[in-house]
Amino acid sequence: MKRKNKILGLILITLLLLTSGCGRKDYLQDNEGKIITNNETGQSVKKDILCQPDSNSELYKIYSEHEDQLDVKVDELPKCNEFSLTSNKYDGLWQLLLVRPIALLVLKVGYLFNNFGISVMLIGLLIRIILLPLSLKSIKQSQNIQKAQPEIAKIEKKYANKTDNASMMAKSQETMMVYQKYKINPVAGCLVALIQIPLFFAFLDAINKVPAIFEGSLFGMQLGTTPWKGIESGQYIYIILIFLIIITTYVSFKKTMNQNNNDEMMKEMNFMFKFMIISISIASFNLPTAIAFYWIVTNGFAVIQNYVTKKMLEKEDKKVIPIKTKRKK
């Protein structure tokens, strides 16, 4: 039960981060201390944008009216097509190492293809391709864990009612021997997730800080508009976006969790799975459309990658060299 509460806590924290940002101080606030939102898009307005918004946009008016909260006046910012890694002042390692490079890459590719939505999706795929060796290792680890489950289950049953130190030490040693036998590294399976989480938040931060990105559009949807705002204004095409987010998330998570035969572990994973789907579904209504495209494409790629890789591993397992035996005369 304690483990379930921890999982639920982590999910709720993630949901809050996704929907409200990492801190109020990063956003413009009105006289009552409420975070200012862009009426056209539904986005919370970041203080430290990296380049100028369109001078005729609602966003430009918002920044002009609240320049007292900005470190750099909106007219002193570089134009988005002139933005570089050295533009503006230094603002921390998170911005320097992740947010700014992602923002610059999205801008460069966006101007090349004349569409920032396509740029976001292409860069999402590029990141997935770069992470492919780690992803393949993670999938292989999952397959090895599945093979080891019967032996792990026997160990769990053997020490089910034993809580003394000697039994716990023996259980740990036997479990490690099974891990060594099947070449399982518990950390390896988490590497992709550990890398992807900061990349996702860096992507979200970059999109919120570059007006040119969220002022663009793709498939009739404005990249900065939240699906909730789009649906609210009668643009029901955003419902398709929500549907795709939920479906791709569901399939990719489901494929990941079908790896364990242990009943207790499966209960915990089912619990986590349900809450993750609910959390992401709720969060998706308030995320910019650009990050939704990124999420859908990367999850879709993960589903295809997992399917192809598992098929390849299954074929490898079936390639058993037959042993020739002599017939008795």
N, C-alpha and C positions, 0 to 999 in steps of 0.2 A: 504493500500500500504506500509505503514511504517513497519507493521508486516511482510509482505512478504520480504522486504529488509533485515530485521533482520534475518529471516530464511535463506535467500540466503547467507548472510554473514557468519552465523554459519557453513553452509554446505561447503562453500569455504575454511574456516579456517580448518575444519576437513579434507578436501581433501589435503590441503597443509601439515598438520601434518602427514597424512598417507603416503604421497609420498616423503616427504623430511626430516622427522624427526623433533624433537622439537627444535634443534639448531645446527648450523654449528660447534660449538666448541666441540660437542660430536663425531665428525668424523675426520678421518685422512684427511689432505689436502696436495695437491702438492705445488710446488714452486709458482704457480700462484694463490693459494688460493682456487682452485677447490676441491670439495670433491672427494676422491679416491674411485673408485668402483672396485669390484672384477670382472675381465674379464670373469671368469668361470661362475659366478652366476648372475651378474648384481646388486649385493647388494652394497649399500654404506657401507664403512668399518668403524665400530665403533672403537673409541680409547680404551675404557675401557672394553675389553672382560674379562670374569670371569675365563677362563681356557685356556690351550694351544690348538692351532690348530694342526692338523697333520703336522709333520715336512716335509712331502713331498708335502704339498698342496700349491696352489698359495697364499692362505691367509697367510701362515707362511712366505713366501718370502716378502709379502707386509709389514708385521709387522717388520720383520728383517731390512728392508730397511728404515723404518721410526721410529726406536726406540727412536729417539730424541723427538718425540711427545708423547711418552707413559710415564705414571707415573710409571709403573712397566715393566721391560724388559720381552719380551715374554717367554724366557727360565726360568724366575723366577716365572711364573704363575704355579698354580697347574695343574696337568693333569685333564681332565674333569671327569674321574671316581673317582678322589680323592677330588673333589670340595665339600666344606661344607659352611655353612652360615658364618663361621668365617674366611674363606679364604680371603686373601688380606686385604687391609685396609678398614676401615669404610667409606662409601661414600654416606651418606644421608639417610633420612627416606624412601624415595620412593624406593630406592634400597633395603634397609634393610627389609622393611615390605611387599613389593610386588614382585619386580623383582627377588631378590635372592631366596626367597622361591619357586616361580614358576619355576625358572631355576633348582633348586635342585630337585623339585618334578618331573619335566619332565625328568631329567637325571635318577633318581632312577627307575621310571616306564619304561623308555626307555631301560635301561640295563636289567630290569627284563624280558621284552618282546622282547629284542634284536631288537627294532625298535623304533626310536624317533617319527616317524609319527603317529604310533599307540598310543604312549604315549600322544602326543599333543591332539589327538581326545578323548582319554579316560578321560583326565583331563578336557577338555572342557565339556564333558558330566557330569563329577563329579560336576563341578561348577554349571551347570544348575540344577542338582538334589538338590544341597545344597540351591540354590535360589528358589526352587520349591514353598515353602510356600508363598514367596513374589510374585512370578509369578501368583499363583492362586488368591491371593488377588487382584493383578492388573487386571486380567481378570474379576473377579467378579465386580470390580469397573467399568470397561468398560461396562459390562452388565447393571449395575445400571444406568450409565450415559445414555445409550440408552433408558432405560425405562423412564428416567426423561426428555428426549429431548422434547416431546410435551409440557410439562409444562414450560420448559425453553424458548421454542420458543414463547409461549403466553406472557411471561414476556418481552421478547425482543421486541415483536410487540407492547405491551402496552406502553413501554417507548421509542419507536423508535425515536420520534421527541422531546423528553424532555431532556434538558441538564442542568437544574437548579439543585442545590445541594440537595434540598429536594427530587426531583424525583430520583436522583442517589442513595440517601440513601435508599429510599423506594425500588428501584429496587434491590439493594444489599441485603437488608433484606429479600425480597421475594425469591430471588435466594438461599440464605442461608437456608431458610425454606424448599425449595424443596430438597436441598442437605441433610438436616437432615432427611427428610421424607424417602429418598431412601438410607440413610447411605452412602453418597458419601464423600470421602476425596480426594480432588484434588491432594494432594501430593503423596498419596499411589500409584497412577498409574504410577508415575515417578521413584519410588524407584529402580526397577529392572534396568532401563536404567542408572540411576545414578551410580549404582554399577558396571554394565557391562562395561561402557566406560573406567574407569581407569584400570579394569582388562584386557580389550582388549589391551590397550597401554602397560601395564606391560608385557603381553604375547609377544607382538611384540618386546619390549626391551629385554626381556629374550632370545628370539630366536636369535636376532642379536648379543647377547653377549656370546653365548655358541656355539663354533665351532662344537662340537660333534653333536649338533642338526642339524645345517644346512649343515653338511657334510654327513648326512644320506640320505636315499631315501625311497620312498614308491610308489608302483604302477608304477615303472619306472621313477618317477619324483624326482629330487634332492630337498630336503627340503629347502635349502637355495636359490635355483634358483628362480628368478622372472619369472612369466609366459611370460612376454615380451621377456626376454632373451632366454627362452626355445623355443618359437615360432620362434624367429629370427635365432636360430641355427638349425631350421628344425625339432624340436620335437613337432609335432602338437598335441600331447596328452594334452598339456597345454591348448589348446582351450577348451577341455572338462571341465577343471578346472574353466576357466573363465565363461563358460556357467552355471555350477552348482552354482557358487557364485551369478551370476545375478538372476537365477531362485529362489534359496532359499531365497535371499534377497527380491525379488519381492513378493513372496508368503507370507513371514512372515510379511512384512510391510503392504501388502494389507489386511491381516487378522486383523491387528491392527487398521487400519484406517476405517474399515467398522462398525463404532460404533456410528456415529452421523448423525442426520437427518437435522441439521441446514445447510441451503444452503451456507451461508457465511463461516461457519467453514469447510464445505466440500471443498469449493474452495481453502481455505488456505492449507488444508491437501493434496489435490491433487497437489497443487503447490510444497509443501515440498516433497511429495512422488516422483514426477518426478525428482526433482533435487537430491534427495538422491540416487535414482537408478543410475542416470548419474554419480554422484560423486564416488559412490562405484565401479561402472563398470570401470571407468578410473583408480581409485586407485588400483584395483585388479591386473592390469597389472604389477605394480611395487612393490607389496608386496611379501615377501618370500612364497614359496609354503606351508611351515609349517603353517603359519598363515591363509592361504587359507583353509587348511584342518580344522583348528579350527573353522573358520567362517562358513563353509558349515555344519559341524556336529552340531554346536550349533544352527544355524538357522533352520536346519532340525528338531532338537529336539523341538524347539519352535513351529514350524508349527504343529507337531503331538500333542504336549501338548495343544495348543490352541484349536485344533479340538476336542480332547477328553473332555477337560474341558467344552467347550461350549455345547457339547452334554449332559453332565451330568447336567449342569445348566438348560438346556431346559427341561430335564426330571423332574427336581425338580419343575420348574414353572408349569408344566402340572398336577402335583399332587395336584389337588384342591379337598378338602373334600366336597362332595355334602351336601347341606342343606336340611333336610327333612321337608316337609311342609304338614300340615293337609288338607285333601280334604274336601271341603264343602259338607255338606249333602244336 
